Amino acid sequence: MKRRDFAAALASAVLGVPRLAEAQTRVPRIVFLWFGSADSAGDTLRGFKAGLREFGYEEGRNLIVDYRYADGSEARLVELAAAAVATRPDLISAFGRATYAVATLTRTIPIVSLSGDPVGLGLAASLSHPGGNVTGMTVQVGHELVGKWLELLVEVLPRARQIGMLRVLSPWGAAQLGMLRAAAERRADAPTIDDFPVHDATEVPSTLEAIKQAKPDALVVDNDVTLVSKAPEIGAVGLPAISGSQAISRMPVCSSATVPAFSTSFAISRAISTTS
């Protein structure tokens, strides 16, 4: 994730919300919505705060930020998303599956997100002209990137024929799995892609044990925050792995076969500046 780029999108969005022009003395309020725990927000939260400071926003002085963490619970995320929309903040900053949860509840509150495939999920008309009320950054999008992950794995491990995918049961995870299998089918060596899904963080230990038993040659790890928060446990499995998550790529066993998250800007402030 390019933290400065995302922070720029966020700050530009705050500056562009028409409601803020109604009263110069009113302090804008942002909801920061995160699926995992507060501890798992890591670099994203630090970049979020640093970027706001760079653009002259200081919490408690000219900005209010309401931090909401679902602690890895899908039910809790749904509750927090509904509560966030009900308070009618000036802007909601959402990440991953939290984006989808909140975007289905409002078409008027501006949402700045870091998410998977916004076009495929119906959150944006296109990356260059998203329309609607959702803008921000996107990661891990498209067959090209998923195919590159597979290419890198096979380059490092030429004899890899069985590759596991550790993912969360979500629209993003399902899309990644489908693209990964399609990329494998296009290859002459046609490696097998085994699916290892989890509903939430409580299922990660047993799923990792299943991966150990299956003994795949390598692992592709979904970028979902549920798995990012379990990076040490994933690294302990001892398999070469690739992921868009920097937290997972920092694990020693993963470092030789990982690439950082690719980010593509889609609509910085134009969509939000036209949303009332």
N, C-alpha and C positions, 0 to 999 in steps of 0.2 A: 504493500500500500504506500503511495506517495502521500505522506502525511500533510505536507505543506499544500499540495494541490487540493486535498479534501478540505483542509481548514479554510483555504481560499474560497472554495465553493460554499462552505457553510457561512463564512462571514459575508460574502457577496449576497447570499440569499437573505441574511438578516437585514443587510442594508437595503435590499430591494423590495422587501415586503411592503406593499402600499399602506397597510394598516399602521405601520410605524410612523408614517408621515402625518398621521392625523393629530398627533400630539407630541411635540418635541420633548416634553417632560416625562412621558410615560416610559417606564423601563420595560424593554421587551423580555419575553420569557420563552425559553427553549426547553423542550423535554428531550432528554438523552435516554433513548430506549435500547437496552442491551439484553440479549437472551441469556447470557451466562451470569456468573457472579461478578461482583465488583473487582475482585482480584484478577479475573480473566480478561478484563478490558485492556490492560497493559499498554502497549504502544499506541493503540487507537485512542485511548482516553488521554494519554500524554500529548499526542499530536493535536487532538481536539482542543485541549486547553491552551497549548502553546500557540496554535494558530489564531485563536480568538484574541489572545494577548497581542499578537503581532498586528492585528487589525484594530487595536484600540479598545477591545472589550474586556472589562474587568468584572468578574462576578461580585455582586453586592454593591457595585457602584453604578454601572450602566447596563447590566445584564443579570437576569435571573436564570439559573439552570436547574431544572428538576431532574435529578438522576434516578432512573428506575431500572432495577435489575431483576430478571426473572429467575435467576439461579438455576438455569437449565431446565425449568419446568414449562412445558408447552401450555398447560392450563394457566399457569401464572402469567405467561406472556400474553395470552388472550385477555386476561383481566387487566393487565397493565396497559395494553394497547387501547382498550375501551375506556379506561380511566383517563388516559392521556388525551384522547379525542374529546372526552366530555368536558375537560377543563379549558378547551379552546385556546391552546397556547399560540404564540405567534409563529412558531415553527417546531417541527419534530425532527430530531436527528436520530435515524434508526439504522441498524446494521444487520446484514444477513437476513435470517428469517423474520426478524422483528420488522423489517421493511414491509414484507408481504402482510404481516399481521395487522399493521396499522393502516397500510394503504387500502385495504379492503373496507375500511370503516369511514374514510373521509375522502372526498374529492375536492375539498376546499382548503384545508390546512396545508401549507407548504411542508413537504417532507424532503429533507436532504439525506441521502442514503449512501451506504457502501454495501453493495449487494452482488448477487450472481447475475444471471441473465435477465435484466429487466424487461427486455422486449419479449422473450419467450414466455415470461410469466404474466404478460399483459400489463405491466406497470408503466411501460413507455412505448410510444408508437415507433420510435427508432432511437438509436444512440445519438445521432446528430440533432434530431428534433423530437425530444421525448413527449412534448405536450403535457397536458394534465398538471398535476401538482407534485410529481416526484422528479427529483433531479439529483445530481451528485456524482458518484464514481461507481464503476463496475469492475469486478475482477473475475478471472477464470471463465471468460465468455468464449464460446465458439469451438467448433471442431478442430480448428487449427491449433489452439493451445492444448487441448486434451491430447490431440495427436502428437504434439511435441513432447508432452510428458511421457507418453509411451515410447516415443523415439529415443528419448534420453535414457530411459530405463534399459531398453534393449541394447543401446550403445554401451552402457556401463556393464550390463550383464547379458552378453550375447546369447547365452544358453537359457535365458529366462523364457519359460513356456507357460508357466502358471503364475498369474498376477492377481493378487487380491485387492479389492477396493473396500476400504473402511469408510463408511459414510453414515450420515444421519438420514433417517426416513423423512425427507422433506422434498419439496419440488426441485430445489437446487441439486440435492444429492441424486435424485432420480435422473435429472437431466445429465449430470456428469457421468453417471453410470452408463446411460444410453450412448452418449458420445464416445466414451472410452471403448465400449464394445464395438461400436461402428468402426472406430479407428483400428481396432485389433483385426476385424474382419477384412479390412482393406490391405493388411500386410500379408506378404507371402508366407511368413512364418506363423501367422494367425495364432498368437498366444491366447490362452483361455483366461477370461476375466471372471473371477469368483467374487460374489457379492457378500459383504459382511456388514449388514445394516444394524443400527441401534436406534431406539426411540429417544433415549435420553442418556445422561451421564451415568445413571445407575447400571446400565447394560454394558458399559464399556469394558469392565474387567472380564466378564464372562465371554464377551465377543473376542477380546484379545486372546483369551485362552483357546477359543475355537480356531483362531488364526494360527496359533502355535501348533495345534493338532493337525491342521490342514497343510502346514508347511509350504506356503506359496514361495516362489522365488523372490518376489518383491511385493511392495505394497504401495498403492496410491491412496492418499489420505484426503478426504473431503476437508474443505476450509472452514466448515461450520465451527462456531465458537465452542460448541460442546466438545469437539475433539481437540481444538486448540488448547483448551484448559487441561487436557489429559496428555499433553505432549511428553512429559517424562515417562508415563506408563507405556505410551506407544513406542517410544525409543527403546524401552527395556525389552521389547519383544525381540529385538536384535535383527530385524530384517532391513535390507536396503529399501528406502522409501522415498517418495516424491510427493510434494505438497506445495500449494501456493502460500501456505502459512509460514511466516518467518519463525514462529515459535517452534514449529515442528522441524523446520530445516536446520535449526540450530542444534538439534540433538546429534551427538557424534555419529551414531550409526546411519543417520540420514544425510549427513553433509555431503557425501560423495555423489549423491544421486538426487539432489533437490535443486529447485530453482525458486527464486523469490516470487511473490505474487506479482502478476502482471496487472497493471491498472490502465484503464482507458477512460478518459474524461467523457462524460456525456452531459451536455447542457449545464453550464455553471450557474448562471443566475437568470437567464432569460425567461425560462418557464415560470420560476417563482415570482419574478418581478411583474408578471401579468396575472398573478393569482391574488385575489382579494380575500 
